[in-house]
Amino acid sequence: MWKVGIAGATAIFVTVSTLAHAQVPYAGAREQLSPVDWGALTDARISIMRAALQLTPEQQKYWPAVADAIRARSEHRQARRASRQTRIGELRNGGLEALRDRNPVGFLHRRADALAQRAADLKKLADAWEPLYQTLTPDQKRRMAFGTFIVLRRIGNAVRDAEDAEDTEE
């Protein structure tokens, strides 16, 4: 079973690493994934985690809440990225005037709102996992930990690093 989990985790890591660091023709810009691509990537992550856990029929009833929380978190991340890209585009199109008129307080408010949304999404995800986690066997818990802390953390860190880099451009 570990081989299947490792193969799946490797597949996600390779896919996301390639997508997260794909370069567009001009220097410094990253290729943006479409909402359909983000959805497919999220669905793949959900499917791999579900397959790795090998849930029993009784445990299956808890899974929809977990999948919904993962999807909601992904959708909110996409919305934040789109908003940030729009703002960066406005600043770039405004030239020097936009740079002189930047509002650092507005930036702090936007950043605080984004962090609050991320915190709420993470809390919702933890709340969704809790009832299922209580029913998992020790082996399932190890697979969940592997998927959550090792593979998904690396993917998440790559995405957050890209987001943080975009935040500093604002």
OpenMM code with the backbone's topology and positions (N, CA, C; nanometers):
from openmm import Vec3, app, unit

residues = "MET TRP LYS VAL GLY ILE ALA GLY ALA THR ALA ILE PHE VAL THR VAL SER THR LEU ALA HIS ALA GLN VAL PRO TYR ALA GLY ALA ARG GLU GLN LEU SER PRO VAL ASP TRP GLY ALA LEU THR ASP ALA ARG ILE SER ILE MET ARG ALA ALA LEU GLN LEU THR PRO GLU GLN GLN LYS TYR TRP PRO ALA VAL ALA ASP ALA ILE ARG ALA ARG SER GLU HIS ARG GLN ALA ARG ARG ALA SER ARG GLN THR ARG ILE GLY GLU LEU ARG ASN GLY GLY LEU GLU ALA LEU ARG ASP ARG ASN PRO VAL GLY PHE LEU HIS ARG ARG ALA ASP ALA LEU ALA GLN ARG ALA ALA ASP LEU LYS LYS LEU ALA ASP ALA TRP GLU PRO LEU TYR GLN THR LEU THR PRO ASP GLN LYS ARG ARG MET ALA PHE GLY THR PHE ILE VAL LEU ARG ARG ILE GLY ASN ALA VAL ARG ASP ALA GLU ASP ALA GLU ASP THR GLU GLU".split()
positions = [
    Vec3(0.0814, -0.1195, 0.0000),
    Vec3(0.0000, 0.0000, 0.0000),
    Vec3(0.0857, 0.1258, 0.0000),
    Vec3(0.1978, 0.1189, 0.0717),
    Vec3(0.2854, 0.2357, 0.0747),
    Vec3(0.3345, 0.2723, -0.0644),
    Vec3(0.3555, 0.1698, -0.1478),
    Vec3(0.4028, 0.1958, -0.2837),
    Vec3(0.3002, 0.2772, -0.3612),
    Vec3(0.1717, 0.2438, -0.3450),
    Vec3(0.0657, 0.3183, -0.4130),
    Vec3(0.0626, 0.4617, -0.3615),
    Vec3(0.0713, 0.4780, -0.2299),
    Vec3(0.0708, 0.6119, -0.1712),
    Vec3(0.1891, 0.6948, -0.2167),
    Vec3(0.3053, 0.6336, -0.2178),
    Vec3(0.4257, 0.7053, -0.2599),
    Vec3(0.4183, 0.7394, -0.4085),
    Vec3(0.3691, 0.6465, -0.4888),
    Vec3(0.3556, 0.6736, -0.6321),
    Vec3(0.2579, 0.7882, -0.6564),
    Vec3(0.1463, 0.7866, -0.5859),
    Vec3(0.0490, 0.8944, -0.6006),
    Vec3(0.1042, 1.0273, -0.5542),
    Vec3(0.1713, 1.0265, -0.4407),
    Vec3(0.2289, 1.1495, -0.3873),
    Vec3(0.3359, 1.2032, -0.4818),
    Vec3(0.4157, 1.1152, -0.5371),
    Vec3(0.5183, 1.1573, -0.6316),
    Vec3(0.4550, 1.2180, -0.7555),
    Vec3(0.3467, 1.1556, -0.8027),
    Vec3(0.2775, 1.2077, -0.9210),
    Vec3(0.2257, 1.3487, -0.8959),
    Vec3(0.1657, 1.3696, -0.7810),
    Vec3(0.1157, 1.5044, -0.7486),
    Vec3(0.2313, 1.6019, -0.7377),
    Vec3(0.3357, 1.5627, -0.6673),
    Vec3(0.4487, 1.6531, -0.6475),
    Vec3(0.5109, 1.6932, -0.7809),
    Vec3(0.5311, 1.5977, -0.8690),
    Vec3(0.5910, 1.6270, -0.9992),
    Vec3(0.4988, 1.7167, -1.0804),
    Vec3(0.3690, 1.6868, -1.0790),
    Vec3(0.2737, 1.7668, -1.1545),
    Vec3(0.2695, 1.9092, -1.1028),
    Vec3(0.2559, 1.9252, -0.9736),
    Vec3(0.2445, 2.0585, -0.9165),
    Vec3(0.3745, 2.1341, -0.9285),
    Vec3(0.4862, 2.0677, -0.9084),
    Vec3(0.6150, 2.1361, -0.9212),
    Vec3(0.6303, 2.1927, -1.0614),
    Vec3(0.5926, 2.1148, -1.1604),
    Vec3(0.6020, 2.1595, -1.2988),
    Vec3(0.5088, 2.2758, -1.3236),
    Vec3(0.3847, 2.2662, -1.2742),
    Vec3(0.2872, 2.3725, -1.2972),
    Vec3(0.3213, 2.4983, -1.2189),
    Vec3(0.3679, 2.4832, -1.0974),
    Vec3(0.3952, 2.5993, -1.0127),
    Vec3(0.5143, 2.6797, -1.0625),
    Vec3(0.6051, 2.6156, -1.1330),
    Vec3(0.7262, 2.6847, -1.1748),
    Vec3(0.7380, 2.6994, -1.3258),
    Vec3(0.6273, 2.6792, -1.3980),
    Vec3(0.6295, 2.6968, -1.5431),
    Vec3(0.6521, 2.8443, -1.5753),
    Vec3(0.7415, 2.8722, -1.6685),
    Vec3(0.7740, 3.0099, -1.7022),
    Vec3(0.7040, 3.0524, -1.8305),
    Vec3(0.6617, 3.1755, -1.8335),
    Vec3(0.6077, 3.2356, -1.9544),
    Vec3(0.7219, 3.3080, -2.0234),
    Vec3(0.7022, 3.3520, -2.1467),
    Vec3(0.8139, 3.4055, -2.2223),
    Vec3(0.8884, 3.5236, -2.1612),
    Vec3(0.8247, 3.6103, -2.0831),
    Vec3(0.8985, 3.7241, -2.0300),
    Vec3(0.9475, 3.6967, -1.8886),
    Vec3(1.0578, 3.7582, -1.8536),
    Vec3(1.1272, 3.7273, -1.7283),
    Vec3(1.0437, 3.7649, -1.6066),
    Vec3(1.0485, 3.6796, -1.5046),
    Vec3(0.9876, 3.7107, -1.3770),
    Vec3(0.8401, 3.6785, -1.3652),
    Vec3(0.7735, 3.6460, -1.4727),
    Vec3(0.6295, 3.6193, -1.4659),
    Vec3(0.6056, 3.4690, -1.4633),
    Vec3(0.5020, 3.4286, -1.3938),
    Vec3(0.4670, 3.2872, -1.3863),
    Vec3(0.3399, 3.2636, -1.4661),
    Vec3(0.3344, 3.1485, -1.5272),
    Vec3(0.2149, 3.1095, -1.6007),
    Vec3(0.1014, 3.0886, -1.5015),
    Vec3(-0.0147, 3.1391, -1.5333),
    Vec3(-0.1292, 3.1271, -1.4446),
    Vec3(-0.2138, 3.0069, -1.4864),
    Vec3(-0.2494, 2.9266, -1.3885),
    Vec3(-0.3380, 2.8143, -1.4146),
    Vec3(-0.4801, 2.8650, -1.4258),
    Vec3(-0.5553, 2.8044, -1.5149),
    Vec3(-0.6959, 2.8420, -1.5286),
    Vec3(-0.7743, 2.7834, -1.4118),
    Vec3(-0.8941, 2.8368, -1.3860),
    Vec3(-0.9777, 2.7784, -1.2807),
    Vec3(-1.0062, 2.6295, -1.3042),
    Vec3(-1.0188, 2.5901, -1.4296),
    Vec3(-1.0417, 2.4492, -1.4612),
    Vec3(-0.9195, 2.3658, -1.4218),
    Vec3(-0.7996, 2.4178, -1.4506),
    Vec3(-0.6763, 2.3478, -1.4125),
    Vec3(-0.6639, 2.3360, -1.2614),
    Vec3(-0.6944, 2.4459, -1.1894),
    Vec3(-0.6888, 2.4417, -1.0431),
    Vec3(-0.7886, 2.3401, -0.9902),
    Vec3(-0.9074, 2.3377, -1.0487),
    Vec3(-1.0094, 2.2412, -1.0062),
    Vec3(-0.9636, 2.0981, -1.0282),
    Vec3(-0.9033, 2.0737, -1.1444),
    Vec3(-0.8541, 1.9393, -1.1745),
    Vec3(-0.7417, 1.9001, -1.0785),
    Vec3(-0.6546, 1.9941, -1.0495),
    Vec3(-0.5457, 1.9668, -0.9564),
    Vec3(-0.6001, 1.9376, -0.8162),
    Vec3(-0.6976, 2.0142, -0.7734),
    Vec3(-0.7604, 1.9919, -0.6430),
    Vec3(-0.8292, 1.8563, -0.6389),
    Vec3(-0.9033, 1.8232, -0.7443),
    Vec3(-0.9704, 1.6929, -0.7502),
    Vec3(-0.8701, 1.5783, -0.7460),
    Vec3(-0.7559, 1.5968, -0.8120),
    Vec3(-0.6523, 1.4930, -0.8100),
    Vec3(-0.5960, 1.4761, -0.6689),
    Vec3(-0.5723, 1.5868, -0.6006),
    Vec3(-0.5218, 1.5793, -0.4634),
    Vec3(-0.6210, 1.5071, -0.3731),
    Vec3(-0.7488, 1.5389, -0.3891),
    Vec3(-0.8536, 1.4754, -0.3090),
    Vec3(-0.8594, 1.3257, -0.3385),
    Vec3(-0.8547, 1.2912, -0.4649),
    Vec3(-0.8617, 1.1499, -0.5041),
    Vec3(-0.7435, 1.0704, -0.4513),
    Vec3(-0.6257, 1.1282, -0.4574),
    Vec3(-0.5073, 1.0580, -0.4094),
    Vec3(-0.5147, 1.0370, -0.2590),
    Vec3(-0.5575, 1.1393, -0.1855),
    Vec3(-0.5685, 1.1243, -0.0400),
    Vec3(-0.6733, 1.0187, -0.0054),
    Vec3(-0.7850, 1.0223, -0.0745),
    Vec3(-0.8908, 0.9245, -0.0473),
    Vec3(-0.8428, 0.7831, -0.0790),
    Vec3(-0.7742, 0.7668, -0.1904),
    Vec3(-0.7229, 0.6347, -0.2280),
    Vec3(-0.6175, 0.5866, -0.1285),
    Vec3(-0.5329, 0.6775, -0.0839),
    Vec3(-0.4283, 0.6396, 0.0114),
    Vec3(-0.4872, 0.5952, 0.1446),
    Vec3(-0.5977, 0.6556, 0.1844),
    Vec3(-0.6579, 0.6210, 0.3133),
    Vec3(-0.7335, 0.4883, 0.3111),
    Vec3(-0.7814, 0.4477, 0.1940),
    Vec3(-0.8591, 0.3239, 0.1830),
    Vec3(-0.9681, 0.3194, 0.2907),
    Vec3(-1.0612, 0.4119, 0.2799),
    Vec3(-1.1662, 0.4265, 0.3801),
    Vec3(-1.2619, 0.3073, 0.3803),
    Vec3(-1.3089, 0.2736, 0.4993),
    Vec3(-1.4107, 0.1692, 0.5144),
    Vec3(-1.5460, 0.2310, 0.4795),
    Vec3(-1.6469, 0.1477, 0.4560),
    Vec3(-1.7802, 0.2038, 0.4267),
    Vec3(-1.8300, 0.2981, 0.5377),
    Vec3(-1.8014, 0.2671, 0.6629),
    Vec3(-1.8447, 0.3549, 0.7717),
    Vec3(-1.7701, 0.4885, 0.7685),
    Vec3(-1.6431, 0.4853, 0.7331),
    Vec3(-1.5634, 0.6075, 0.7272),
    Vec3(-1.6019, 0.6948, 0.6073),
    Vec3(-1.6524, 0.6318, 0.5022),
    Vec3(-1.6877, 0.7046, 0.3794),
    Vec3(-1.7869, 0.8182, 0.4065),
    Vec3(-1.8735, 0.8001, 0.5063),
    Vec3(-1.9759, 0.9028, 0.5318),
    Vec3(-1.9143, 1.0350, 0.5777),
    Vec3(-1.7930, 1.0327, 0.6298),
    Vec3(-1.7264, 1.1549, 0.6743),
    Vec3(-1.6493, 1.2241, 0.5620),
    Vec3(-1.6244, 1.1523, 0.4536),
    Vec3(-1.5384, 1.2049, 0.3485),
    Vec3(-1.5946, 1.3272, 0.2755),
    Vec3(-1.7238, 1.3353, 0.2420),
    Vec3(-1.7728, 1.4528, 0.1676),
    Vec3(-1.7418, 1.5863, 0.2353),
    Vec3(-1.7493, 1.5929, 0.3671),
    Vec3(-1.7176, 1.7181, 0.4367),
    Vec3(-1.5701, 1.7544, 0.4183),
    Vec3(-1.4841, 1.6548, 0.4211),
    Vec3(-1.3406, 1.6795, 0.4016),
    Vec3(-1.3159, 1.7289, 0.2593),
    Vec3(-1.3726, 1.6611, 0.1614),
    Vec3(-1.3536, 1.7008, 0.0219),
    Vec3(-1.4085, 1.8412, -0.0028),
    Vec3(-1.5241, 1.8727, 0.0552),
    Vec3(-1.5813, 2.0071, 0.0390),
    Vec3(-1.4902, 2.1134, 0.1004),
    Vec3(-1.4338, 2.0851, 0.2159),
    Vec3(-1.3443, 2.1812, 0.2813),
    Vec3(-1.2174, 2.2020, 0.1989),
    Vec3(-1.1654, 2.0956, 0.1412),
    Vec3(-1.0466, 2.1074, 0.0558),
    Vec3(-1.0797, 2.1917, -0.0673),
    Vec3(-1.1945, 2.1653, -0.1287),
    Vec3(-1.2347, 2.2417, -0.2477),
    Vec3(-1.2580, 2.3890, -0.2137),
    Vec3(-1.3246, 2.4162, -0.1025),
    Vec3(-1.3504, 2.5552, -0.0633),
    Vec3(-1.2198, 2.6300, -0.0415),
    Vec3(-1.1264, 2.5642, 0.0229),
    Vec3(-0.9959, 2.6257, 0.0485),
    Vec3(-0.9257, 2.6575, -0.0844),
    Vec3(-0.9333, 2.5649, -0.1775),
    Vec3(-0.8716, 2.5853, -0.3081),
    Vec3(-0.9399, 2.6992, -0.3846),
    Vec3(-1.0724, 2.7049, -0.3796),
    Vec3(-1.1459, 2.8116, -0.4490),
    Vec3(-1.1118, 2.9481, -0.3909),
    Vec3(-1.1031, 2.9570, -0.2601),
    Vec3(-1.0683, 3.0848, -0.1984),
    Vec3(-0.9255, 3.1255, -0.2330),
    Vec3(-0.8361, 3.0282, -0.2402),
    Vec3(-0.6978, 3.0578, -0.2797),
    Vec3(-0.6961, 3.1128, -0.4223),
    Vec3(-0.7736, 3.0511, -0.5106),
    Vec3(-0.7812, 3.0994, -0.6484),
    Vec3(-0.8334, 3.2424, -0.6537),
    Vec3(-0.9356, 3.2712, -0.5753),
    Vec3(-0.9934, 3.4056, -0.5736),
    Vec3(-0.8914, 3.5078, -0.5231),
    Vec3(-0.8152, 3.4720, -0.4199),
    Vec3(-0.7120, 3.5629, -0.3697),
    Vec3(-0.6046, 3.5877, -0.4747),
    Vec3(-0.5651, 3.4821, -0.5435),
    Vec3(-0.4637, 3.4974, -0.6491),
    Vec3(-0.5146, 3.5874, -0.7608),
    Vec3(-0.6387, 3.5672, -0.8015),
    Vec3(-0.6958, 3.6482, -0.9091),
    Vec3(-0.7040, 3.7947, -0.8673),
    Vec3(-0.7457, 3.8189, -0.7443),
    Vec3(-0.7535, 3.9561, -0.6932),
    Vec3(-0.6160, 4.0211, -0.6894),
    Vec3(-0.5189, 3.9452, -0.6427),
    Vec3(-0.3823, 3.9960, -0.6339),
    Vec3(-0.3265, 4.0252, -0.7737),
    Vec3(-0.3540, 3.9372, -0.8684),
    Vec3(-0.3057, 3.9584, -1.0045),
    Vec3(-0.3692, 4.0827, -1.0664),
    Vec3(-0.4963, 4.1031, -1.0391),
    Vec3(-0.5645, 4.2227, -1.0891),
    Vec3(-0.4997, 4.3475, -1.0312),
    Vec3(-0.4748, 4.3458, -0.9015),
    Vec3(-0.4132, 4.4609, -0.8340),
    Vec3(-0.2724, 4.4872, -0.8884),
    Vec3(-0.1951, 4.3826, -0.9073),
    Vec3(-0.0603, 4.3995, -0.9615),
    Vec3(-0.0666, 4.4545, -1.1032),
    Vec3(-0.1598, 4.4046, -1.1816),
    Vec3(-0.1781, 4.4567, -1.3176),
    Vec3(-0.2127, 4.6040, -1.3183),
    Vec3(-0.3003, 4.6453, -1.2262),
    Vec3(-0.3361, 4.7869, -1.2157),
    Vec3(-0.2145, 4.8709, -1.1800),
    Vec3(-0.1339, 4.8222, -1.0863),
    Vec3(-0.0143, 4.8967, -1.0473),
    Vec3(0.0851, 4.9071, -1.1624),
    Vec3(0.1005, 4.7988, -1.2349),
    Vec3(0.1953, 4.8004, -1.3477),
    Vec3(0.1471, 4.8914, -1.4589),
    Vec3(0.0181, 4.8917, -1.4841),
    Vec3(-0.0370, 4.9750, -1.5915),
    Vec3(-0.0395, 5.1225, -1.5540),
    Vec3(-0.0391, 5.1506, -1.4243),
    Vec3(-0.0431, 5.2890, -1.3786),
    Vec3(0.0910, 5.3591, -1.3835),
    Vec3(0.1976, 5.2857, -1.4075),
    Vec3(0.3309, 5.3446, -1.4165),
    Vec3(0.3768, 5.4059, -1.2862),
    Vec3(0.4583, 5.5108, -1.2968),
    Vec3(0.5151, 5.5756, -1.1794),
    Vec3(0.4084, 5.6364, -1.0899),
    Vec3(0.3022, 5.6848, -1.1498),
    Vec3(0.1945, 5.7463, -1.0713),
    Vec3(0.1343, 5.6450, -0.9739),
    Vec3(0.1128, 5.5234, -1.0205),
    Vec3(0.0566, 5.4188, -0.9341),
    Vec3(0.1536, 5.3844, -0.8209),
    Vec3(0.2822, 5.3845, -0.8494),
    Vec3(0.3806, 5.3543, -0.7455),
    Vec3(0.3855, 5.4638, -0.6391),
    Vec3(0.3732, 5.5888, -0.6822),
    Vec3(0.3759, 5.7001, -0.5866),
    Vec3(0.2517, 5.7030, -0.4988),
    Vec3(0.1385, 5.6595, -0.5541),
    Vec3(0.0113, 5.6684, -0.4827),
    Vec3(-0.0270, 5.5393, -0.4109),
    Vec3(0.0665, 5.4475, -0.3965),
    Vec3(0.0335, 5.3236, -0.3253),
    Vec3(-0.0054, 5.3549, -0.1820),
    Vec3(-0.0995, 5.2748, -0.1337),
    Vec3(-0.1516, 5.2945, 0.0008),
    Vec3(-0.1060, 5.1785, 0.0889),
    Vec3(-0.0066, 5.1982, 0.1736),
    Vec3(0.0421, 5.0875, 0.2567),
    Vec3(-0.0626, 5.0375, 0.3560),
    Vec3(-0.1501, 5.1254, 0.4021),
    Vec3(-0.2556, 5.0827, 0.4941),
    Vec3(-0.3545, 4.9927, 0.4204),
    Vec3(-0.3876, 5.0277, 0.2977),
    Vec3(-0.4750, 4.9427, 0.2170),
    Vec3(-0.4127, 4.8059, 0.1937),
    Vec3(-0.2816, 4.8064, 0.1681),
    Vec3(-0.2108, 4.6799, 0.1517),
    Vec3(-0.2215, 4.5946, 0.2780),
    Vec3(-0.2010, 4.6563, 0.3941),
    Vec3(-0.2098, 4.5824, 0.5202),
    Vec3(-0.3499, 4.5264, 0.5424),
    Vec3(-0.4512, 4.6038, 0.5077),
    Vec3(-0.5890, 4.5542, 0.5208),
    Vec3(-0.6138, 4.4353, 0.4277),
    Vec3(-0.5682, 4.4468, 0.3030),
    Vec3(-0.5870, 4.3356, 0.2085),
    Vec3(-0.5130, 4.2109, 0.2563),
    Vec3(-0.3934, 4.2296, 0.3065),
    Vec3(-0.3138, 4.1160, 0.3556),
    Vec3(-0.3801, 4.0520, 0.4773),
    Vec3(-0.4317, 4.1348, 0.5687),
    Vec3(-0.5006, 4.0830, 0.6871),
    Vec3(-0.6264, 4.0056, 0.6473),
    Vec3(-0.7010, 4.0579, 0.5503),
    Vec3(-0.8208, 3.9879, 0.5039),
    Vec3(-0.7849, 3.8529, 0.4424),
    Vec3(-0.6775, 3.8512, 0.3639),
    Vec3(-0.6338, 3.7253, 0.3024),
    Vec3(-0.5916, 3.6239, 0.4086),
    Vec3(-0.5186, 3.6695, 0.5086),
    Vec3(-0.4746, 3.5793, 0.6157),
    Vec3(-0.5936, 3.5298, 0.6984),
    Vec3(-0.6904, 3.6168, 0.7223),
    Vec3(-0.8105, 3.5760, 0.7963),
    Vec3(-0.8882, 3.4704, 0.7177),
    Vec3(-0.8978, 3.4888, 0.5864),
    Vec3(-0.9672, 3.3893, 0.5036),
    Vec3(-0.8925, 3.2564, 0.5048),
    Vec3(-0.7608, 3.2622, 0.4950),
    Vec3(-0.6814, 3.1394, 0.5001),
    Vec3(-0.6986, 3.0689, 0.6334),
    Vec3(-0.7012, 3.1463, 0.7423),
    Vec3(-0.7198, 3.0873, 0.8751),
    Vec3(-0.8578, 3.0219, 0.8864),
    Vec3(-0.9604, 3.0890, 0.8370),
    Vec3(-1.0958, 3.0335, 0.8429),
    Vec3(-1.1050, 2.9051, 0.7601),
    Vec3(-1.0423, 2.9059, 0.6433),
    Vec3(-1.0432, 2.7858, 0.5589),
    Vec3(-0.9707, 2.6703, 0.6262),
    Vec3(-0.8591, 2.6989, 0.6892),
    Vec3(-0.7827, 2.5951, 0.7575),
    Vec3(-0.8607, 2.5394, 0.8762),
    Vec3(-0.9297, 2.6258, 0.9485),
    Vec3(-1.0129, 2.5816, 1.0608),
    Vec3(-1.1259, 2.4924, 1.0100),
    Vec3(-1.1888, 2.5320, 0.8994),
    Vec3(-1.2960, 2.4508, 0.8415),
    Vec3(-1.2423, 2.3142, 0.8001),
    Vec3(-1.1218, 2.3116, 0.7438),
    Vec3(-1.0614, 2.1853, 0.7035),
    Vec3(-1.0321, 2.0975, 0.8248),
    Vec3(-0.9774, 2.1551, 0.9297),
    Vec3(-0.9487, 2.0785, 1.0515),
    Vec3(-1.0785, 2.0250, 1.1125),
    Vec3(-1.1825, 2.1078, 1.1144),
    Vec3(-1.3114, 2.0645, 1.1683),
    Vec3(-1.3718, 1.9506, 1.0861),
    Vec3(-1.3521, 1.9555, 0.9542),
    Vec3(-1.4049, 1.8500, 0.8680),
    Vec3(-1.3282, 1.7188, 0.8867),
    Vec3(-1.1967, 1.7280, 0.9065),
    Vec3(-1.1142, 1.6083, 0.9245),
    Vec3(-1.1375, 1.5409, 1.0593),
    Vec3(-1.1709, 1.6184, 1.1620),
    Vec3(-1.1733, 1.5657, 1.2982),
    Vec3(-1.2594, 1.4396, 1.3157),
    Vec3(-1.3869, 1.4385, 1.2723),
    Vec3(-1.4664, 1.3164, 1.2939),
    Vec3(-1.4104, 1.1956, 1.2180),
    Vec3(-1.3594, 1.2186, 1.0980),
    Vec3(-1.3016, 1.1091, 1.0208),
    Vec3(-1.1735, 1.0602, 1.0865),
    Vec3(-1.0901, 1.1516, 1.1302),
    Vec3(-0.9626, 1.1148, 1.1912),
    Vec3(-0.9824, 1.0242, 1.3127),
    Vec3(-1.0871, 1.0486, 1.3886),
    Vec3(-1.1136, 0.9687, 1.5081),
    Vec3(-1.1468, 0.8234, 1.4744),
    Vec3(-1.1882, 0.7972, 1.3510),
    Vec3(-1.2230, 0.6601, 1.3114),
    Vec3(-1.1100, 0.5886, 1.2377),
    Vec3(-1.0015, 0.6600, 1.2070),
    Vec3(-0.8930, 0.6009, 1.1282),
    Vec3(-0.8115, 0.5021, 1.2110),
    Vec3(-0.7623, 0.3999, 1.1439),
    Vec3(-0.6708, 0.3049, 1.2064),
    Vec3(-0.5325, 0.3698, 1.2160),
    Vec3(-0.4436, 0.3145, 1.2971),
    Vec3(-0.3077, 0.3709, 1.3033),
    Vec3(-0.2386, 0.3753, 1.1664),
    Vec3(-0.2616, 0.2742, 1.0836),
    Vec3(-0.2013, 0.2724, 0.9504),
    Vec3(-0.2588, 0.3854, 0.8637),
    Vec3(-0.3886, 0.4059, 0.8701),
    Vec3(-0.4505, 0.5152, 0.7948),
    Vec3(-0.4003, 0.6504, 0.8446),
    Vec3(-0.3821, 0.6639, 0.9728),
    Vec3(-0.3307, 0.7893, 1.0287),
    Vec3(-0.1897, 0.8182, 0.9779),
    Vec3(-0.1086, 0.7153, 0.9659),
    Vec3(0.0271, 0.7346, 0.9130),
    Vec3(0.0206, 0.7797, 0.7674),
    Vec3(-0.0676, 0.7181, 0.6895),
    Vec3(-0.0808, 0.7575, 0.5484),
    Vec3(-0.1332, 0.9000, 0.5372),
    Vec3(-0.2276, 0.9352, 0.6239),
    Vec3(-0.2792, 1.0724, 0.6232),
    Vec3(-0.1676, 1.1702, 0.6584),
    Vec3(-0.0907, 1.1390, 0.7596),
    Vec3(0.0196, 1.2256, 0.8001),
    Vec3(0.1204, 1.2413, 0.6867),
    Vec3(0.1508, 1.1314, 0.6199),
    Vec3(0.2444, 1.1385, 0.5077),
    Vec3(0.1896, 1.2309, 0.4002),
    Vec3(0.0639, 1.2094, 0.3626),
    Vec3(0.0040, 1.2915, 0.2578),
    Vec3(-0.0098, 1.4369, 0.2978),
    Vec3(-0.0453, 1.4602, 0.4207),
    Vec3(-0.0689, 1.5966, 0.4666),
    Vec3(0.0595, 1.6730, 0.4915),
    Vec3(0.1489, 1.6143, 0.5682),
    Vec3(0.2661, 1.6891, 0.6119),
    Vec3(0.3827, 1.6851, 0.5152),
    Vec3(0.3983, 1.5785, 0.4447),
    Vec3(0.5143, 1.5674, 0.3569),
    Vec3(0.4826, 1.6226, 0.2181),
    Vec3(0.3920, 1.5570, 0.1486),
    Vec3(0.3658, 1.5926, 0.0094),
    Vec3(0.2882, 1.7230, -0.0023),
    Vec3(0.1729, 1.7314, 0.0618),
    Vec3(0.0893, 1.8493, 0.0455),
    Vec3(0.1539, 1.9736, 0.1046),
    Vec3(0.2343, 1.9577, 0.2072),
    Vec3(0.3031, 2.0728, 0.2640),
    Vec3(0.4033, 2.1297, 0.1640),
    Vec3(0.4750, 2.0433, 0.0960),
    Vec3(0.5703, 2.0924, -0.0046),
    Vec3(0.4979, 2.1656, -0.1162),
    Vec3(0.3855, 2.1089, -0.1597),
    Vec3(0.3063, 2.1737, -0.2649),
    Vec3(0.2552, 2.3083, -0.2134),
    Vec3(0.1995, 2.3061, -0.0942),
    Vec3(0.1468, 2.4304, -0.0368),
    Vec3(0.2542, 2.5356, -0.0183),
    Vec3(0.3726, 2.4943, 0.0244),
    Vec3(0.4815, 2.5897, 0.0424),
    Vec3(0.5204, 2.6528, -0.0903),
    Vec3(0.5235, 2.5743, -0.1967),
    Vec3(0.5575, 2.6289, -0.3281),
    Vec3(0.4543, 2.7327, -0.3709),
    Vec3(0.3271, 2.7022, -0.3483),
    Vec3(0.2213, 2.7967, -0.3846),
    Vec3(0.2300, 2.9223, -0.2982),
    Vec3(0.2473, 2.9057, -0.1675),
    Vec3(0.2565, 3.0211, -0.0773),
    Vec3(0.3793, 3.1069, -0.1075),
    Vec3(0.4910, 3.0438, -0.1423),
    Vec3(0.6100, 3.1205, -0.1778),
    Vec3(0.5820, 3.2082, -0.2993),
    Vec3(0.5117, 3.1511, -0.3966),
    Vec3(0.4757, 3.2292, -0.5154),
    Vec3(0.3808, 3.3428, -0.4779),
    Vec3(0.2844, 3.3150, -0.3895),
    Vec3(0.1909, 3.4190, -0.3464),
    Vec3(0.2638, 3.5286, -0.2694),
    Vec3(0.3538, 3.4906, -0.1796),
    Vec3(0.4276, 3.5891, -0.1024),
    Vec3(0.5158, 3.6747, -0.1922),
    Vec3(0.5738, 3.6149, -0.2948),
    Vec3(0.6552, 3.6905, -0.3886),
    Vec3(0.5686, 3.7929, -0.4627),
    Vec3(0.4453, 3.7525, -0.4959),
    Vec3(0.3542, 3.8461, -0.5631),
    Vec3(0.3124, 3.9567, -0.4682),
    Vec3(0.2950, 3.9251, -0.3391),
    Vec3(0.2569, 4.0265, -0.2409),
    Vec3(0.3627, 4.1355, -0.2304),
    Vec3(0.4882, 4.0988, -0.2397),
    Vec3(0.5939, 4.1992, -0.2265),
    Vec3(0.5992, 4.2901, -0.3474),
    Vec3(0.5456, 4.2439, -0.4618),
    Vec3(0.5417, 4.3291, -0.5806),
    Vec3(0.4385, 4.4395, -0.5651),
    Vec3(0.3406, 4.4176, -0.4821),
    Vec3(0.2324, 4.5138, -0.4636),
    Vec3(0.2857, 4.6256, -0.3816),
] * unit.nanometer
topology = app.Topology()
chain = topology.addChain("A")
for resn in residues:
    res = topology.addResidue(resn, chain)
    for name in ("N", "CA", "C"):
        topology.addAtom(name, app.Element.getBySymbol(name[0]), res)
